[in-house]
Amino acid sequence: MFWKACNFSSLPVENWNGEFTVFQPESGKTHFLNEMGLKILIILDQSPASLDTLCQKLSEYFTLQPDVQFPGQIARTLQRYEALGLIARVKESE
């Protein structure tokens, strides 16, 4: 399973001392994200990615040690982002 960002590059993003707001004009909602939450959207805006690839890129970017709970945490974040319309599931070739 792969995910991609839904028009993320066109969404207004503001930085508030390391916390971020993302405004979604279609829904009229503002989402509050930490740096990792924003980085997930940035990675998925560059190209669709699987959970494994996303976890690897995040671990490298944030210099994290392997943690068995990390993929589950990221998977839950992806589900929330999908429910909010920030990301969508896609086939690998898209």
N, C-alpha and C positions, 0 to 999 in steps of 0.2 A: 504494500500500500504506500502510496506517495501523496504528499500534500504540496500545494502551492498557495502563495498569497493571492488574495483577491484585490487587485488594484491598489496594493499597499503604497506604491510609489506616488500615487495621486492623493493620499490622505495627509491632512495636516498633522504634523508631529511637533510637540513642544517638549523641551527638556527643562525639568524643574529640579535642579540639583541632583541629578542621577536617577530621578523618577521621570516617567514620560507619560504624556497624554497623547492619545491618538483619537482624532475626531472622525467619525464615520458619517458623512453627509446623508447617505441613503437612509440610515436608521435614525439619524439625529442624535446618536449616542456618542459619548466620550468615554474612552477606555483608559484606565490607569495601569501602566505597566512598569515593571522594574527593568533593569538593563538586560537581563536574560530574556524576558518576555519580548522585548523589542528586537533583540538579536535573532530570535526565532523567526519573526516576521521578515527581517532583513534577509536572512538566509533563504527563506522560502520565496521571497520576491526575486531573488537572483536566478533560481531554478528549482523545479520540483525536487523534493528529497524524501527519502524513507525515514522512518524513525531511527534506524541504526545510523544512517549518514548524518542526520541532524544531531543526534547525541554525540557522535564523534567530533563534528565541527564545533559544537558548544563546549565539549570537554577541552579541545585544543585551545579555543579562544579564551576560555576562563581558567585554563590550566588546572583542571579538576582531576582528582584521582578517581580511578574506576570505583563505581558504587552500584551495587545491584538494584537499588531503589530508583536511581536516576532515570532509566528509561520509562518506568511507570509514571514518574512525576511529569516527564515531558509528554507522554501519551495523554495524560489527563489535561495538560495545557492545550494540546492539539485539539482534543474534543471540545474544550471550552471555546477555543478560537473558531472552530468549525461552527458551533452553535451560534456564535456571534456574527458569522458571515465574514470573518477576517481571512479565513483560509478555506480551501476546498480540496476534497480528495480527487486525485487524477490518476490516469493510467501513466505508467512510466514513460511512455513515448510522447506525452504532451509537453 
